[in-house]
Amino acid sequence: MTSDHEEDDLDFLCNPTPKPKLDRARELVQPPNFMIDPTDIGSLDMMVQWMIHPDPDMRPTIDELLAAPGVQWVQQRRRAGATVYEGNWGPADDVLEPEQDVEMTDI
């Protein structure tokens, strides 16, 4: 039994701390076409079709895949080695600073 002045171990359940609002203004608002149009030459659908082409000579090399516009777009924008979440479409252009060392942050 606890007194009125003693804090119970489960008090946090009765008075949860509100989570801060997320700053979504720094997210990319409009995705590039390759992310929304499956027929775009840089879309994931087209890349997979290219990789599984029945004729092995028509399949891309790793260098061709890494040079693909969609892969380059993601490479330029990702801010962490293992991306968990960077907004709906990745970070906005104005937050991209390649020299900046970004650690994972709590969203």
Biopython code that builds the backbone (N, CA, C, O; Angstrom):
import numpy as np
from Bio.PDB.StructureBuilder import StructureBuilder

atoms = [
    (1, "MET", "N", (0.846, -1.183, 0.000)),
    (1, "MET", "CA", (0.000, 0.000, 0.000)),
    (1, "MET", "C", (0.883, 1.234, 0.000)),
    (1, "MET", "O", (1.897, 1.264, 0.698)),
    (2, "THR", "N", (0.524, 2.240, -0.758)),
    (2, "THR", "CA", (1.317, 3.457, -0.850)),
    (2, "THR", "C", (0.557, 4.614, -0.243)),
    (2, "THR", "O", (-0.674, 4.608, -0.213)),
    (3, "SER", "N", (1.274, 5.596, 0.236)),
    (3, "SER", "CA", (0.637, 6.800, 0.775)),
    (3, "SER", "C", (0.311, 7.735, -0.370)),
    (3, "SER", "O", (0.675, 7.478, -1.517)),
    (4, "ASP", "N", (-0.388, 8.837, -0.050)),
    (4, "ASP", "CA", (-0.757, 9.805, -1.084)),
    (4, "ASP", "C", (0.472, 10.467, -1.702)),
    (4, "ASP", "O", (0.422, 10.901, -2.853)),
    (5, "HIS", "N", (1.553, 10.552, -0.969)),
    (5, "HIS", "CA", (2.744, 11.248, -1.436)),
    (5, "HIS", "C", (3.728, 10.336, -2.149)),
    (5, "HIS", "O", (4.626, 10.808, -2.847)),
    (6, "GLU", "N", (3.563, 9.049, -1.979)),
    (6, "GLU", "CA", (4.463, 8.099, -2.624)),
    (6, "GLU", "C", (3.996, 7.832, -4.051)),
    (6, "GLU", "O", (2.797, 7.729, -4.309)),
    (7, "GLU", "N", (4.932, 7.723, -4.958)),
    (7, "GLU", "CA", (4.581, 7.449, -6.351)),
    (7, "GLU", "C", (4.482, 5.947, -6.566)),
    (7, "GLU", "O", (5.402, 5.202, -6.230)),
    (8, "ASP", "N", (3.383, 5.516, -7.117)),
    (8, "ASP", "CA", (3.171, 4.112, -7.427)),
    (8, "ASP", "C", (3.939, 3.766, -8.699)),
    (8, "ASP", "O", (4.068, 4.607, -9.589)),
    (9, "ASP", "N", (4.448, 2.540, -8.795)),
    (9, "ASP", "CA", (5.184, 2.115, -9.982)),
    (9, "ASP", "C", (4.337, 2.154, -11.248)),
    (9, "ASP", "O", (4.880, 2.220, -12.351)),
    (10, "LEU", "N", (3.023, 2.115, -11.106)),
    (10, "LEU", "CA", (2.141, 2.074, -12.275)),
    (10, "LEU", "C", (1.434, 3.402, -12.532)),
    (10, "LEU", "O", (0.489, 3.449, -13.319)),
    (11, "ASP", "N", (1.872, 4.480, -11.886)),
    (11, "ASP", "CA", (1.255, 5.788, -12.098)),
    (11, "ASP", "C", (1.318, 6.228, -13.553)),
    (11, "ASP", "O", (0.424, 6.929, -14.026)),
    (12, "PHE", "N", (2.363, 5.825, -14.268)),
    (12, "PHE", "CA", (2.504, 6.237, -15.666)),
    (12, "PHE", "C", (1.348, 5.739, -16.524)),
    (12, "PHE", "O", (1.070, 6.318, -17.574)),
    (13, "LEU", "N", (0.661, 4.666, -16.092)),
    (13, "LEU", "CA", (-0.479, 4.158, -16.844)),
    (13, "LEU", "C", (-1.697, 5.062, -16.697)),
    (13, "LEU", "O", (-2.511, 5.165, -17.614)),
    (14, "CYS", "N", (-1.821, 5.704, -15.567)),
    (14, "CYS", "CA", (-2.957, 6.588, -15.320)),
    (14, "CYS", "C", (-2.752, 7.963, -15.942)),
    (14, "CYS", "O", (-3.715, 8.609, -16.354)),
    (15, "ASN", "N", (-1.504, 8.413, -16.012)),
    (15, "ASN", "CA", (-1.185, 9.738, -16.536)),
    (15, "ASN", "C", (-0.146, 9.611, -17.645)),
    (15, "ASN", "O", (1.017, 9.964, -17.449)),
    (16, "PRO", "N", (-0.560, 9.107, -18.814)),
    (16, "PRO", "CA", (0.432, 8.941, -19.885)),
    (16, "PRO", "C", (0.964, 10.287, -20.361)),
    (16, "PRO", "O", (0.235, 11.277, -20.424)),
    (17, "THR", "N", (2.233, 10.297, -20.688)),
    (17, "THR", "CA", (2.861, 11.498, -21.221)),
    (17, "THR", "C", (2.472, 11.631, -22.686)),
    (17, "THR", "O", (2.660, 10.694, -23.462)),
    (18, "PRO", "N", (1.929, 12.787, -23.076)),
    (18, "PRO", "CA", (1.548, 12.940, -24.491)),
    (18, "PRO", "C", (2.777, 12.926, -25.383)),
    (18, "PRO", "O", (3.821, 13.479, -25.038)),
    (19, "LYS", "N", (2.635, 12.285, -26.537)),
    (19, "LYS", "CA", (3.736, 12.242, -27.498)),
    (19, "LYS", "C", (3.805, 13.569, -28.235)),
    (19, "LYS", "O", (2.775, 14.170, -28.539)),
    (20, "PRO", "N", (5.017, 14.025, -28.521)),
    (20, "PRO", "CA", (5.124, 15.282, -29.272)),
    (20, "PRO", "C", (4.649, 15.078, -30.706)),
    (20, "PRO", "O", (4.755, 13.985, -31.261)),
    (21, "LYS", "N", (4.123, 16.152, -31.296)),
    (21, "LYS", "CA", (3.683, 16.081, -32.692)),
    (21, "LYS", "C", (4.911, 15.953, -33.590)),
    (21, "LYS", "O", (5.949, 16.565, -33.342)),
    (22, "LEU", "N", (4.770, 15.156, -34.619)),
    (22, "LEU", "CA", (5.870, 14.962, -35.560)),
    (22, "LEU", "C", (5.922, 16.117, -36.546)),
    (22, "LEU", "O", (4.887, 16.611, -36.993)),
    (23, "ASP", "N", (7.115, 16.536, -36.877)),
    (23, "ASP", "CA", (7.309, 17.604, -37.846)),
    (23, "ASP", "C", (7.305, 16.997, -39.241)),
    (23, "ASP", "O", (8.333, 16.520, -39.722)),
    (24, "ARG", "N", (6.158, 17.016, -39.882)),
    (24, "ARG", "CA", (6.020, 16.433, -41.221)),
    (24, "ARG", "C", (6.373, 17.435, -42.318)),
    (24, "ARG", "O", (6.364, 17.076, -43.496)),
    (25, "ALA", "N", (6.685, 18.683, -41.960)),
    (25, "ALA", "CA", (6.987, 19.693, -42.964)),
    (25, "ALA", "C", (8.281, 19.390, -43.696)),
    (25, "ALA", "O", (8.515, 19.942, -44.771)),
    (26, "ARG", "N", (9.121, 18.539, -43.152)),
    (26, "ARG", "CA", (10.403, 18.247, -43.772)),
    (26, "ARG", "C", (10.355, 16.973, -44.615)),
    (26, "ARG", "O", (11.396, 16.482, -45.053)),
    (27, "GLU", "N", (9.162, 16.439, -44.844)),
    (27, "GLU", "CA", (9.005, 15.268, -45.692)),
    (27, "GLU", "C", (8.750, 15.695, -47.129)),
    (27, "GLU", "O", (8.227, 16.779, -47.386)),
    (28, "LEU", "N", (9.121, 14.845, -48.040)),
    (28, "LEU", "CA", (8.842, 15.083, -49.453)),
    (28, "LEU", "C", (7.333, 14.973, -49.664)),
    (28, "LEU", "O", (6.722, 13.979, -49.272)),
    (29, "VAL", "N", (6.739, 15.979, -50.275)),
    (29, "VAL", "CA", (5.287, 16.013, -50.431)),
    (29, "VAL", "C", (4.833, 15.210, -51.640)),
    (29, "VAL", "O", (3.883, 14.433, -51.551)),
    (30, "GLN", "N", (5.497, 15.391, -52.751)),
    (30, "GLN", "CA", (5.120, 14.706, -53.985)),
    (30, "GLN", "C", (6.173, 13.662, -54.334)),
    (30, "GLN", "O", (7.341, 14.003, -54.519)),
    (31, "PRO", "N", (5.778, 12.396, -54.426)),
    (31, "PRO", "CA", (6.751, 11.356, -54.770)),
    (31, "PRO", "C", (7.163, 11.448, -56.230)),
    (31, "PRO", "O", (6.411, 11.966, -57.057)),
    (32, "PRO", "N", (8.345, 10.953, -56.552)),
    (32, "PRO", "CA", (8.731, 10.900, -57.966)),
    (32, "PRO", "C", (7.850, 9.891, -58.699)),
    (32, "PRO", "O", (7.278, 8.986, -58.089)),
    (33, "ASN", "N", (7.753, 10.059, -59.990)),
    (33, "ASN", "CA", (6.856, 9.230, -60.792)),
    (33, "ASN", "C", (7.162, 7.734, -60.678)),
    (33, "ASN", "O", (6.237, 6.921, -60.687)),
    (34, "PHE", "N", (8.433, 7.355, -60.572)),
    (34, "PHE", "CA", (8.758, 5.929, -60.529)),
    (34, "PHE", "C", (8.194, 5.245, -59.282)),
    (34, "PHE", "O", (8.088, 4.019, -59.257)),
    (35, "MET", "N", (7.833, 6.008, -58.253)),
    (35, "MET", "CA", (7.259, 5.418, -57.046)),
    (35, "MET", "C", (5.751, 5.206, -57.131)),
    (35, "MET", "O", (5.188, 4.424, -56.366)),
    (36, "ILE", "N", (5.102, 5.896, -58.051)),
    (36, "ILE", "CA", (3.646, 5.778, -58.129)),
    (36, "ILE", "C", (3.123, 5.180, -59.433)),
    (36, "ILE", "O", (1.980, 4.727, -59.492)),
    (37, "ASP", "N", (3.941, 5.176, -60.464)),
    (37, "ASP", "CA", (3.518, 4.655, -61.767)),
    (37, "ASP", "C", (4.273, 3.361, -62.069)),
    (37, "ASP", "O", (5.471, 3.391, -62.350)),
    (38, "PRO", "N", (3.572, 2.219, -62.011)),
    (38, "PRO", "CA", (4.263, 0.945, -62.253)),
    (38, "PRO", "C", (4.786, 0.774, -63.671)),
    (38, "PRO", "O", (5.593, -0.119, -63.927)),
    (39, "THR", "N", (4.335, 1.625, -64.604)),
    (39, "THR", "CA", (4.827, 1.528, -65.981)),
    (39, "THR", "C", (6.017, 2.446, -66.226)),
    (39, "THR", "O", (6.604, 2.415, -67.308)),
    (40, "ASP", "N", (6.382, 3.259, -65.243)),
    (40, "ASP", "CA", (7.560, 4.126, -65.370)),
    (40, "ASP", "C", (8.798, 3.250, -65.518)),
    (40, "ASP", "O", (8.902, 2.217, -64.857)),
    (41, "ILE", "N", (9.727, 3.642, -66.365)),
    (41, "ILE", "CA", (10.923, 2.832, -66.640)),
    (41, "ILE", "C", (11.759, 2.575, -65.381)),
    (41, "ILE", "O", (12.468, 1.571, -65.302)),
    (42, "GLY", "N", (11.678, 3.474, -64.402)),
    (42, "GLY", "CA", (12.444, 3.300, -63.174)),
    (42, "GLY", "C", (11.668, 2.663, -62.035)),
    (42, "GLY", "O", (12.192, 2.549, -60.927)),
    (43, "SER", "N", (10.428, 2.243, -62.282)),
    (43, "SER", "CA", (9.606, 1.668, -61.211)),
    (43, "SER", "C", (10.157, 0.309, -60.780)),
    (43, "SER", "O", (10.851, -0.370, -61.536)),
    (44, "LEU", "N", (9.832, -0.058, -59.566)),
    (44, "LEU", "CA", (10.263, -1.353, -59.045)),
    (44, "LEU", "C", (9.719, -2.487, -59.916)),
    (44, "LEU", "O", (10.408, -3.479, -60.152)),
    (45, "ASP", "N", (8.488, -2.337, -60.389)),
    (45, "ASP", "CA", (7.898, -3.364, -61.256)),
    (45, "ASP", "C", (8.746, -3.581, -62.512)),
    (45, "ASP", "O", (9.028, -4.715, -62.898)),
    (46, "MET", "N", (9.143, -2.478, -63.135)),
    (46, "MET", "CA", (9.940, -2.579, -64.362)),
    (46, "MET", "C", (11.343, -3.119, -64.069)),
    (46, "MET", "O", (11.897, -3.882, -64.860)),
    (47, "MET", "N", (11.912, -2.718, -62.930)),
    (47, "MET", "CA", (13.243, -3.209, -62.561)),
    (47, "MET", "C", (13.217, -4.733, -62.362)),
    (47, "MET", "O", (14.110, -5.447, -62.819)),
    (48, "VAL", "N", (12.181, -5.208, -61.676)),
    (48, "VAL", "CA", (12.073, -6.659, -61.442)),
    (48, "VAL", "C", (11.874, -7.389, -62.765)),
    (48, "VAL", "O", (12.481, -8.436, -62.991)),
    (49, "GLN", "N", (11.028, -6.845, -63.641)),
    (49, "GLN", "CA", (10.828, -7.467, -64.953)),
    (49, "GLN", "C", (12.143, -7.537, -65.732)),
    (49, "GLN", "O", (12.416, -8.527, -66.410)),
    (50, "TRP", "N", (12.938, -6.501, -65.632)),
    (50, "TRP", "CA", (14.243, -6.455, -66.289)),
    (50, "TRP", "C", (15.159, -7.537, -65.712)),
    (50, "TRP", "O", (15.875, -8.210, -66.454)),
    (51, "MET", "N", (15.133, -7.700, -64.394)),
    (51, "MET", "CA", (16.020, -8.677, -63.741)),
    (51, "MET", "C", (15.620, -10.128, -64.010)),
    (51, "MET", "O", (16.469, -11.019, -63.982)),
    (52, "ILE", "N", (14.347, -10.367, -64.267)),
    (52, "ILE", "CA", (13.913, -11.757, -64.496)),
    (52, "ILE", "C", (13.641, -12.047, -65.973)),
    (52, "ILE", "O", (12.928, -12.993, -66.305)),
    (53, "HIS", "N", (14.208, -11.235, -66.844)),
    (53, "HIS", "CA", (14.024, -11.434, -68.286)),
    (53, "HIS", "C", (14.393, -12.872, -68.642)),
    (53, "HIS", "O", (15.400, -13.384, -68.151)),
    (54, "PRO", "N", (13.599, -13.536, -69.489)),
    (54, "PRO", "CA", (13.892, -14.926, -69.853)),
    (54, "PRO", "C", (15.271, -15.117, -70.498)),
    (54, "PRO", "O", (15.906, -16.159, -70.328)),
    (55, "ASP", "N", (15.719, -14.111, -71.230)),
    (55, "ASP", "CA", (17.030, -14.190, -71.872)),
    (55, "ASP", "C", (18.076, -13.611, -70.917)),
    (55, "ASP", "O", (18.074, -12.404, -70.673)),
    (56, "PRO", "N", (18.964, -14.438, -70.374)),
    (56, "PRO", "CA", (19.961, -13.948, -69.414)),
    (56, "PRO", "C", (20.828, -12.804, -69.950)),
    (56, "PRO", "O", (21.286, -11.955, -69.185)),
    (57, "ASP", "N", (21.050, -12.788, -71.258)),
    (57, "ASP", "CA", (21.853, -11.708, -71.840)),
    (57, "ASP", "C", (21.146, -10.350, -71.788)),
    (57, "ASP", "O", (21.789, -9.308, -71.915)),
    (58, "MET", "N", (19.844, -10.364, -71.605)),
    (58, "MET", "CA", (19.062, -9.128, -71.533)),
    (58, "MET", "C", (18.910, -8.625, -70.091)),
    (58, "MET", "O", (18.411, -7.522, -69.868)),
    (59, "ARG", "N", (19.335, -9.427, -69.122)),
    (59, "ARG", "CA", (19.231, -9.026, -67.717)),
    (59, "ARG", "C", (20.308, -7.990, -67.385)),
    (59, "ARG", "O", (21.391, -7.992, -67.970)),
    (60, "PRO", "N", (19.991, -7.107, -66.437)),
    (60, "PRO", "CA", (20.963, -6.051, -66.098)),
    (60, "PRO", "C", (22.129, -6.575, -65.271)),
    (60, "PRO", "O", (22.013, -7.568, -64.553)),
    (61, "THR", "N", (23.241, -5.890, -65.392)),
    (61, "THR", "CA", (24.376, -6.159, -64.509)),
    (61, "THR", "C", (24.143, -5.367, -63.224)),
    (61, "THR", "O", (23.264, -4.506, -63.181)),
    (62, "ILE", "N", (24.915, -5.646, -62.189)),
    (62, "ILE", "CA", (24.770, -4.899, -60.948)),
    (62, "ILE", "C", (25.069, -3.418, -61.172)),
    (62, "ILE", "O", (24.432, -2.555, -60.568)),
    (63, "ASP", "N", (26.034, -3.126, -62.037)),
    (63, "ASP", "CA", (26.351, -1.730, -62.331)),
    (63, "ASP", "C", (25.179, -1.016, -63.006)),
    (63, "ASP", "O", (24.912, 0.153, -62.730)),
    (64, "GLU", "N", (24.483, -1.732, -63.892)),
    (64, "GLU", "CA", (23.306, -1.134, -64.535)),
    (64, "GLU", "C", (22.198, -0.888, -63.514)),
    (64, "GLU", "O", (21.526, 0.142, -63.561)),
    (65, "LEU", "N", (22.007, -1.822, -62.600)),
    (65, "LEU", "CA", (20.988, -1.643, -61.571)),
    (65, "LEU", "C", (21.328, -0.462, -60.659)),
    (65, "LEU", "O", (20.464, 0.360, -60.354)),
    (66, "LEU", "N", (22.577, -0.383, -60.232)),
    (66, "LEU", "CA", (22.987, 0.706, -59.343)),
    (66, "LEU", "C", (22.927, 2.067, -60.030)),
    (66, "LEU", "O", (22.795, 3.093, -59.362)),
    (67, "ALA", "N", (23.023, 2.083, -61.361)),
    (67, "ALA", "CA", (22.963, 3.333, -62.108)),
    (67, "ALA", "C", (21.536, 3.730, -62.483)),
    (67, "ALA", "O", (21.313, 4.816, -63.020)),
    (68, "ALA", "N", (20.578, 2.860, -62.205)),
    (68, "ALA", "CA", (19.182, 3.152, -62.555)),
    (68, "ALA", "C", (18.705, 4.407, -61.815)),
    (68, "ALA", "O", (19.057, 4.614, -60.653)),
    (69, "PRO", "N", (17.905, 5.242, -62.484)),
    (69, "PRO", "CA", (17.474, 6.504, -61.878)),
    (69, "PRO", "C", (16.794, 6.342, -60.511)),
    (69, "PRO", "O", (17.048, 7.136, -59.606)),
    (70, "GLY", "N", (15.957, 5.353, -60.353)),
    (70, "GLY", "CA", (15.278, 5.156, -59.072)),
    (70, "GLY", "C", (16.246, 4.806, -57.953)),
    (70, "GLY", "O", (16.111, 5.297, -56.832)),
    (71, "VAL", "N", (17.216, 3.964, -58.255)),
    (71, "VAL", "CA", (18.222, 3.583, -57.260)),
    (71, "VAL", "C", (19.080, 4.799, -56.904)),
    (71, "VAL", "O", (19.401, 5.017, -55.735)),
    (72, "GLN", "N", (19.444, 5.577, -57.900)),
    (72, "GLN", "CA", (20.227, 6.782, -57.654)),
    (72, "GLN", "C", (19.442, 7.801, -56.819)),
    (72, "GLN", "O", (20.003, 8.453, -55.938)),
    (73, "TRP", "N", (18.164, 7.928, -57.099)),
    (73, "TRP", "CA", (17.317, 8.861, -56.355)),
    (73, "TRP", "C", (17.293, 8.473, -54.874)),
    (73, "TRP", "O", (17.451, 9.328, -54.003)),
    (74, "VAL", "N", (17.097, 7.195, -54.596)),
    (74, "VAL", "CA", (17.062, 6.728, -53.209)),
    (74, "VAL", "C", (18.432, 6.899, -52.557)),
    (74, "VAL", "O", (18.519, 7.341, -51.412)),
    (75, "GLN", "N", (19.486, 6.561, -53.262)),
    (75, "GLN", "CA", (20.840, 6.684, -52.720)),
    (75, "GLN", "C", (21.154, 8.124, -52.308)),
    (75, "GLN", "O", (21.796, 8.354, -51.283)),
    (76, "GLN", "N", (20.711, 9.067, -53.092)),
    (76, "GLN", "CA", (20.975, 10.476, -52.797)),
    (76, "GLN", "C", (20.180, 10.975, -51.598)),
    (76, "GLN", "O", (20.580, 11.952, -50.965)),
    (77, "ARG", "N", (19.065, 10.330, -51.270)),
    (77, "ARG", "CA", (18.184, 10.832, -50.238)),
    (77, "ARG", "C", (18.219, 10.057, -48.927)),
    (77, "ARG", "O", (17.849, 10.604, -47.887)),
    (78, "ARG", "N", (18.641, 8.834, -48.946)),
    (78, "ARG", "CA", (18.607, 8.089, -47.681)),
    (78, "ARG", "C", (19.602, 8.687, -46.710)),
    (78, "ARG", "O", (20.693, 9.110, -47.095)),
    (79, "ARG", "N", (19.215, 8.716, -45.452)),
    (79, "ARG", "CA", (20.038, 9.364, -44.452)),
    (79, "ARG", "C", (20.570, 8.378, -43.420)),
    (79, "ARG", "O", (21.269, 8.777, -42.489)),
    (80, "ALA", "N", (20.253, 7.116, -43.570)),
    (80, "ALA", "CA", (20.736, 6.104, -42.643)),
    (80, "ALA", "C", (21.013, 4.832, -43.432)),
    (80, "ALA", "O", (20.371, 4.569, -44.448)),
    (81, "GLY", "N", (21.977, 4.044, -42.956)),
    (81, "GLY", "CA", (22.314, 2.800, -43.652)),
    (81, "GLY", "C", (21.160, 1.829, -43.711)),
    (81, "GLY", "O", (20.919, 1.203, -44.743)),
    (82, "ALA", "N", (20.445, 1.702, -42.612)),
    (82, "ALA", "CA", (19.269, 0.840, -42.551)),
    (82, "ALA", "C", (18.068, 1.740, -42.321)),
    (82, "ALA", "O", (17.880, 2.263, -41.223)),
    (83, "THR", "N", (17.267, 1.917, -43.339)),
    (83, "THR", "CA", (16.146, 2.830, -43.234)),
    (83, "THR", "C", (14.943, 2.131, -42.648)),
    (83, "THR", "O", (14.473, 1.129, -43.186)),
    (84, "VAL", "N", (14.447, 2.654, -41.553)),
    (84, "VAL", "CA", (13.230, 2.136, -40.944)),
    (84, "VAL", "C", (12.047, 2.946, -41.449)),
    (84, "VAL", "O", (11.059, 2.375, -41.910)),
    (85, "TYR", "N", (12.133, 4.264, -41.369)),
    (85, "TYR", "CA", (11.074, 5.140, -41.848)),
    (85, "TYR", "C", (11.644, 6.527, -42.061)),
    (85, "TYR", "O", (12.259, 7.086, -41.153)),
    (86, "GLU", "N", (11.455, 7.085, -43.228)),
    (86, "GLU", "CA", (11.902, 8.446, -43.514)),
    (86, "GLU", "C", (10.774, 9.238, -44.150)),
    (86, "GLU", "O", (10.993, 9.997, -45.094)),
    (87, "GLY", "N", (9.571, 9.060, -43.634)),
    (87, "GLY", "CA", (8.417, 9.757, -44.199)),
    (87, "GLY", "C", (7.784, 8.925, -45.300)),
    (87, "GLY", "O", (8.288, 7.862, -45.664)),
    (88, "ASN", "N", (6.696, 9.413, -45.815)),
    (88, "ASN", "CA", (5.984, 8.663, -46.851)),
    (88, "ASN", "C", (6.818, 8.437, -48.096)),
    (88, "ASN", "O", (6.817, 7.342, -48.657)),
    (89, "TRP", "N", (7.534, 9.471, -48.534)),
    (89, "TRP", "CA", (8.303, 9.378, -49.771)),
    (89, "TRP", "C", (9.762, 9.731, -49.555)),
    (89, "TRP", "O", (10.462, 10.021, -50.525)),
    (90, "GLY", "N", (10.239, 9.718, -48.346)),
    (90, "GLY", "CA", (11.620, 10.075, -48.063)),
    (90, "GLY", "C", (11.721, 11.527, -47.640)),
    (90, "GLY", "O", (10.720, 12.243, -47.620)),
    (91, "PRO", "N", (12.921, 11.963, -47.303)),
    (91, "PRO", "CA", (13.091, 13.342, -46.845)),
    (91, "PRO", "C", (12.940, 14.344, -47.992)),
    (91, "PRO", "O", (13.216, 14.030, -49.150)),
    (92, "ALA", "N", (12.504, 15.531, -47.653)),
    (92, "ALA", "CA", (12.367, 16.602, -48.639)),
    (92, "ALA", "C", (13.747, 17.031, -49.124)),
    (92, "ALA", "O", (14.752, 16.774, -48.461)),
    (93, "ASP", "N", (13.791, 17.677, -50.267)),
    (93, "ASP", "CA", (15.059, 18.096, -50.852)),
    (93, "ASP", "C", (15.855, 19.015, -49.927)),
    (93, "ASP", "O", (17.084, 18.946, -49.897)),
    (94, "ASP", "N", (15.168, 19.875, -49.172)),
    (94, "ASP", "CA", (15.884, 20.850, -48.349)),
    (94, "ASP", "C", (16.535, 20.253, -47.104)),
    (94, "ASP", "O", (17.296, 20.948, -46.431)),
    (95, "VAL", "N", (16.264, 18.992, -46.774)),
    (95, "VAL", "CA", (16.903, 18.387, -45.599)),
    (95, "VAL", "C", (18.071, 17.483, -45.978)),
    (95, "VAL", "O", (18.706, 16.881, -45.112)),
    (96, "LEU", "N", (18.345, 17.394, -47.258)),
    (96, "LEU", "CA", (19.416, 16.518, -47.710)),
    (96, "LEU", "C", (20.761, 17.203, -47.534)),
    (96, "LEU", "O", (21.050, 18.206, -48.187)),
    (97, "GLU", "N", (21.569, 16.661, -46.659)),
    (97, "GLU", "CA", (22.927, 17.150, -46.448)),
    (97, "GLU", "C", (23.833, 15.932, -46.384)),
    (97, "GLU", "O", (23.988, 15.350, -45.310)),
    (98, "PRO", "N", (24.443, 15.524, -47.501)),
    (98, "PRO", "CA", (25.224, 14.288, -47.530)),
    (98, "PRO", "C", (26.374, 14.259, -46.517)),
    (98, "PRO", "O", (26.760, 13.185, -46.057)),
    (99, "GLU", "N", (26.920, 15.419, -46.168)),
    (99, "GLU", "CA", (28.037, 15.445, -45.233)),
    (99, "GLU", "C", (27.582, 15.214, -43.795)),
    (99, "GLU", "O", (28.383, 14.847, -42.935)),
    (100, "GLN", "N", (26.311, 15.426, -43.543)),
    (100, "GLN", "CA", (25.794, 15.316, -42.188)),
    (100, "GLN", "C", (25.697, 13.848, -41.775)),
    (100, "GLN", "O", (25.146, 13.026, -42.506)),
    (101, "ASP", "N", (26.234, 13.526, -40.604)),
    (101, "ASP", "CA", (26.147, 12.179, -40.061)),
    (101, "ASP", "C", (24.845, 12.082, -39.280)),
    (101, "ASP", "O", (24.693, 12.718, -38.237)),
    (102, "VAL", "N", (23.921, 11.301, -39.773)),
    (102, "VAL", "CA", (22.607, 11.232, -39.153)),
    (102, "VAL", "C", (22.457, 9.908, -38.421)),
    (102, "VAL", "O", (22.661, 8.839, -38.995)),
    (103, "GLU", "N", (22.099, 9.994, -37.156)),
    (103, "GLU", "CA", (21.838, 8.801, -36.385)),
    (103, "GLU", "C", (20.339, 8.573, -36.371)),
    (103, "GLU", "O", (19.558, 9.481, -36.656)),
    (104, "MET", "N", (19.945, 7.357, -36.039)),
    (104, "MET", "CA", (18.523, 7.056, -35.963)),
    (104, "MET", "C", (17.892, 7.891, -34.867)),
    (104, "MET", "O", (18.482, 8.085, -33.804)),
    (105, "THR", "N", (16.706, 8.380, -35.126)),
    (105, "THR", "CA", (15.985, 9.153, -34.134)),
    (105, "THR", "C", (14.630, 8.525, -33.903)),
    (105, "THR", "O", (14.111, 7.804, -34.756)),
    (106, "ASP", "N", (14.067, 8.797, -32.760)),
    (106, "ASP", "CA", (12.765, 8.259, -32.401)),
    (106, "ASP", "C", (11.689, 9.063, -33.114)),
    (106, "ASP", "O", (11.641, 10.287, -32.985)),
    (107, "ILE", "N", (10.822, 8.385, -33.868)),
    (107, "ILE", "CA", (9.749, 9.101, -34.509)),
    (107, "ILE", "C", (8.557, 8.915, -33.641)),
    (107, "ILE", "O", (7.482, 9.427, -33.952)),
]
sb = StructureBuilder()
sb.init_structure("model")
sb.init_model(0)
sb.init_chain("A")
sb.init_seg("    ")
for serial, (resi, resn, name, xyz) in enumerate(atoms, 1):
    if name == "N":
        sb.init_residue(resn, " ", resi, " ")
    sb.init_atom(name, np.array(xyz, "f"), 0.0, 1.0, " ", f" {name:<3s}", serial, name[0])
structure = sb.get_structure()
